[in-house]
């Protein structure tokens, strides 16, 4: 019984970490996209000047 509970806890932690990593990758992609957009805006502003 003890090992069963231990396995459930470890499994839940691993699943949580996996989900967090997936979310961080997704968030990083969004941030990179936003940075790219900002650079494009800055570039177009420089061309106007």
Backbone as XML, in Angstrom:
<?xml version="1.0"?>
<chain id="A" units="angstrom">
  <residue number="1" name="UNK">
    <atom name="N" x="0.833" y="-1.210" z="0.000"/>
    <atom name="CA" x="0.000" y="0.000" z="0.000"/>
    <atom name="C" x="0.870" y="1.263" z="0.000"/>
  </residue>
  <residue number="2" name="UNK">
    <atom name="N" x="1.920" y="1.241" z="0.826"/>
    <atom name="CA" x="2.804" y="2.411" z="0.908"/>
    <atom name="C" x="3.425" y="2.727" z="-0.456"/>
  </residue>
  <residue number="3" name="UNK">
    <atom name="N" x="3.907" y="1.673" z="-1.131"/>
    <atom name="CA" x="4.551" y="1.894" z="-2.422"/>
    <atom name="C" x="3.557" y="2.384" z="-3.470"/>
  </residue>
  <residue number="4" name="UNK">
    <atom name="N" x="2.324" y="1.933" z="-3.354"/>
    <atom name="CA" x="1.279" y="2.393" z="-4.269"/>
    <atom name="C" x="1.071" y="3.900" z="-4.109"/>
  </residue>
  <residue number="5" name="UNK">
    <atom name="N" x="0.966" y="4.358" z="-2.850"/>
    <atom name="CA" x="0.788" y="5.797" z="-2.595"/>
    <atom name="C" x="1.994" y="6.582" z="-3.086"/>
  </residue>
  <residue number="6" name="UNK">
    <atom name="N" x="3.185" y="6.048" z="-2.821"/>
    <atom name="CA" x="4.413" y="6.709" z="-3.261"/>
    <atom name="C" x="4.407" y="6.851" z="-4.789"/>
  </residue>
  <residue number="7" name="UNK">
    <atom name="N" x="4.011" y="5.785" z="-5.468"/>
    <atom name="CA" x="3.953" y="5.817" z="-6.930"/>
    <atom name="C" x="2.965" y="6.853" z="-7.440"/>
  </residue>
  <residue number="8" name="UNK">
    <atom name="N" x="1.816" y="6.941" z="-6.775"/>
    <atom name="CA" x="0.803" y="7.922" z="-7.181"/>
    <atom name="C" x="1.345" y="9.339" z="-7.009"/>
  </residue>
  <residue number="9" name="UNK">
    <atom name="N" x="2.011" y="9.591" z="-5.869"/>
    <atom name="CA" x="2.555" y="10.934" z="-5.601"/>
    <atom name="C" x="3.634" y="11.284" z="-6.627"/>
  </residue>
  <residue number="10" name="UNK">
    <atom name="N" x="4.561" y="10.349" z="-6.858"/>
    <atom name="CA" x="5.637" y="10.603" z="-7.825"/>
    <atom name="C" x="5.061" y="10.823" z="-9.227"/>
  </residue>
  <residue number="11" name="UNK">
    <atom name="N" x="4.067" y="10.012" z="-9.579"/>
    <atom name="CA" x="3.439" y="10.158" z="-10.889"/>
    <atom name="C" x="2.769" y="11.516" z="-11.046"/>
  </residue>
  <residue number="12" name="UNK">
    <atom name="N" x="2.089" y="11.956" z="-9.987"/>
    <atom name="CA" x="1.409" y="13.252" z="-10.036"/>
    <atom name="C" x="2.420" y="14.386" z="-10.179"/>
  </residue>
  <residue number="13" name="UNK">
    <atom name="N" x="3.535" y="14.292" z="-9.445"/>
    <atom name="CA" x="4.574" y="15.324" z="-9.541"/>
    <atom name="C" x="5.182" y="15.354" z="-10.943"/>
  </residue>
  <residue number="14" name="UNK">
    <atom name="N" x="5.464" y="14.181" z="-11.488"/>
    <atom name="CA" x="6.048" y="14.109" z="-12.827"/>
    <atom name="C" x="5.093" y="14.716" z="-13.854"/>
  </residue>
  <residue number="15" name="UNK">
    <atom name="N" x="3.807" y="14.399" z="-13.731"/>
    <atom name="CA" x="2.800" y="14.925" z="-14.651"/>
    <atom name="C" x="2.722" y="16.442" z="-14.547"/>
  </residue>
  <residue number="16" name="UNK">
    <atom name="N" x="2.784" y="16.944" z="-13.303"/>
    <atom name="CA" x="2.729" y="18.388" z="-13.072"/>
    <atom name="C" x="3.934" y="19.072" z="-13.719"/>
  </residue>
  <residue number="17" name="UNK">
    <atom name="N" x="5.125" y="18.510" z="-13.499"/>
    <atom name="CA" x="6.337" y="19.080" z="-14.089"/>
    <atom name="C" x="6.250" y="19.069" z="-15.612"/>
  </residue>
  <residue number="18" name="UNK">
    <atom name="N" x="5.734" y="17.968" z="-16.171"/>
    <atom name="CA" x="5.602" y="17.862" z="-17.623"/>
    <atom name="C" x="4.680" y="18.952" z="-18.156"/>
  </residue>
  <residue number="19" name="UNK">
    <atom name="N" x="3.557" y="19.163" z="-17.464"/>
    <atom name="CA" x="2.614" y="20.193" z="-17.902"/>
    <atom name="C" x="3.231" y="21.576" z="-17.797"/>
  </residue>
  <residue number="20" name="UNK">
    <atom name="N" x="3.972" y="21.830" z="-16.702"/>
    <atom name="CA" x="4.608" y="23.139" z="-16.522"/>
    <atom name="C" x="5.620" y="23.384" z="-17.638"/>
  </residue>
  <residue number="21" name="UNK">
    <atom name="N" x="6.428" y="22.375" z="-17.962"/>
    <atom name="CA" x="7.420" y="22.530" z="-19.028"/>
    <atom name="C" x="6.749" y="22.823" z="-20.359"/>
  </residue>
  <residue number="22" name="UNK">
    <atom name="N" x="5.642" y="22.120" z="-20.628"/>
    <atom name="CA" x="4.915" y="22.341" z="-21.868"/>
    <atom name="C" x="4.405" y="23.777" z="-21.921"/>
  </residue>
  <residue number="23" name="UNK">
    <atom name="N" x="3.864" y="24.236" z="-20.792"/>
    <atom name="CA" x="3.327" y="25.591" z="-20.731"/>
    <atom name="C" x="4.430" y="26.623" z="-20.921"/>
  </residue>
  <residue number="24" name="UNK">
    <atom name="N" x="5.614" y="26.365" z="-20.311"/>
    <atom name="CA" x="6.712" y="27.324" z="-20.439"/>
    <atom name="C" x="7.198" y="27.421" z="-21.879"/>
  </residue>
  <residue number="25" name="UNK">
    <atom name="N" x="7.243" y="26.290" z="-22.576"/>
    <atom name="CA" x="7.640" y="26.334" z="-23.986"/>
    <atom name="C" x="6.658" y="27.185" z="-24.777"/>
  </residue>
  <residue number="26" name="UNK">
    <atom name="N" x="5.369" y="26.969" z="-24.502"/>
    <atom name="CA" x="4.311" y="27.711" z="-25.189"/>
    <atom name="C" x="4.428" y="29.198" z="-24.893"/>
  </residue>
  <residue number="27" name="UNK">
    <atom name="N" x="4.670" y="29.529" z="-23.593"/>
    <atom name="CA" x="4.783" y="30.928" z="-23.193"/>
    <atom name="C" x="6.003" y="31.567" z="-23.842"/>
  </residue>
  <residue number="28" name="UNK">
    <atom name="N" x="7.110" y="30.820" z="-23.918"/>
    <atom name="CA" x="8.315" y="31.365" z="-24.526"/>
    <atom name="C" x="8.075" y="31.663" z="-26.006"/>
  </residue>
  <residue number="29" name="UNK">
    <atom name="N" x="7.337" y="30.795" z="-26.668"/>
    <atom name="CA" x="7.030" y="31.024" z="-28.081"/>
    <atom name="C" x="6.228" y="32.312" z="-28.246"/>
  </residue>
  <residue number="30" name="UNK">
    <atom name="N" x="5.277" y="32.536" z="-27.341"/>
    <atom name="CA" x="4.474" y="33.765" z="-27.397"/>
    <atom name="C" x="5.365" y="34.986" z="-27.174"/>
  </residue>
  <residue number="31" name="UNK">
    <atom name="N" x="6.268" y="34.900" z="-26.180"/>
    <atom name="CA" x="7.161" y="36.026" z="-25.895"/>
    <atom name="C" x="8.076" y="36.311" z="-27.084"/>
  </residue>
  <residue number="32" name="UNK">
    <atom name="N" x="8.617" y="35.258" z="-27.708"/>
    <atom name="CA" x="9.489" y="35.466" z="-28.864"/>
    <atom name="C" x="8.723" y="36.126" z="-30.005"/>
  </residue>
  <residue number="33" name="UNK">
    <atom name="N" x="7.487" y="35.706" z="-30.191"/>
    <atom name="CA" x="6.641" y="36.299" z="-31.233"/>
    <atom name="C" x="6.411" y="37.782" z="-30.951"/>
  </residue>
  <residue number="34" name="UNK">
    <atom name="N" x="6.137" y="38.109" z="-29.674"/>
    <atom name="CA" x="5.900" y="39.505" z="-29.293"/>
    <atom name="C" x="7.161" y="40.341" z="-29.506"/>
  </residue>
  <residue number="35" name="UNK">
    <atom name="N" x="8.323" y="39.797" z="-29.145"/>
    <atom name="CA" x="9.579" y="40.520" z="-29.349"/>
    <atom name="C" x="9.813" y="40.775" z="-30.834"/>
  </residue>
  <residue number="36" name="UNK">
    <atom name="N" x="9.528" y="39.780" z="-31.656"/>
    <atom name="CA" x="9.691" y="39.928" z="-33.098"/>
    <atom name="C" x="8.797" y="41.051" z="-33.617"/>
  </residue>
  <residue number="37" name="UNK">
    <atom name="N" x="7.549" y="41.071" z="-33.161"/>
    <atom name="CA" x="6.612" y="42.125" z="-33.570"/>
    <atom name="C" x="7.142" y="43.501" z="-33.168"/>
  </residue>
  <residue number="38" name="UNK">
    <atom name="N" x="7.652" y="43.606" z="-31.930"/>
    <atom name="CA" x="8.188" y="44.889" z="-31.462"/>
    <atom name="C" x="9.344" y="45.350" z="-32.343"/>
  </residue>
  <residue number="39" name="UNK">
    <atom name="N" x="10.237" y="44.420" z="-32.708"/>
    <atom name="CA" x="11.372" y="44.783" z="-33.553"/>
    <atom name="C" x="10.893" y="45.265" z="-34.913"/>
  </residue>
  <residue number="40" name="UNK">
    <atom name="N" x="9.886" y="44.602" z="-35.451"/>
    <atom name="CA" x="9.334" y="45.014" z="-36.747"/>
    <atom name="C" x="8.766" y="46.426" z="-36.665"/>
  </residue>
  <residue number="41" name="UNK">
    <atom name="N" x="8.056" y="46.729" z="-35.585"/>
    <atom name="CA" x="7.479" y="48.064" z="-35.404"/>
    <atom name="C" x="8.586" y="49.103" z="-35.301"/>
  </residue>
  <residue number="42" name="UNK">
    <atom name="N" x="9.633" y="48.785" z="-34.519"/>
    <atom name="CA" x="10.751" y="49.720" z="-34.383"/>
    <atom name="C" x="11.417" y="49.958" z="-35.732"/>
  </residue>
  <residue number="43" name="UNK">
    <atom name="N" x="11.580" y="48.890" z="-36.509"/>
    <atom name="CA" x="12.213" y="49.007" z="-37.813"/>
    <atom name="C" x="11.396" y="49.902" z="-38.741"/>
  </residue>
  <residue number="44" name="UNK">
    <atom name="N" x="10.084" y="49.722" z="-38.734"/>
    <atom name="CA" x="9.234" y="50.533" z="-39.609"/>
    <atom name="C" x="9.217" y="51.988" z="-39.144"/>
  </residue>
  <residue number="45" name="UNK">
    <atom name="N" x="9.340" y="52.219" z="-37.830"/>
    <atom name="CA" x="9.408" y="53.588" z="-37.321"/>
    <atom name="C" x="10.702" y="54.259" z="-37.755"/>
  </residue>
  <residue number="46" name="UNK">
    <atom name="N" x="11.808" y="53.504" z="-37.760"/>
    <atom name="CA" x="13.087" y="54.068" z="-38.195"/>
    <atom name="C" x="13.028" y="54.451" z="-39.674"/>
  </residue>
  <residue number="47" name="UNK">
    <atom name="N" x="12.353" y="53.662" z="-40.479"/>
    <atom name="CA" x="12.245" y="53.957" z="-41.907"/>
    <atom name="C" x="11.459" y="55.245" z="-42.141"/>
  </residue>
  <residue number="48" name="UNK">
    <atom name="N" x="10.473" y="55.518" z="-41.304"/>
    <atom name="CA" x="9.667" y="56.736" z="-41.444"/>
    <atom name="C" x="10.485" y="57.994" z="-41.162"/>
  </residue>
  <residue number="49" name="UNK">
    <atom name="N" x="11.436" y="57.895" z="-40.222"/>
    <atom name="CA" x="12.227" y="59.084" z="-39.842"/>
    <atom name="C" x="13.185" y="59.530" z="-40.896"/>
  </residue>
</chain>
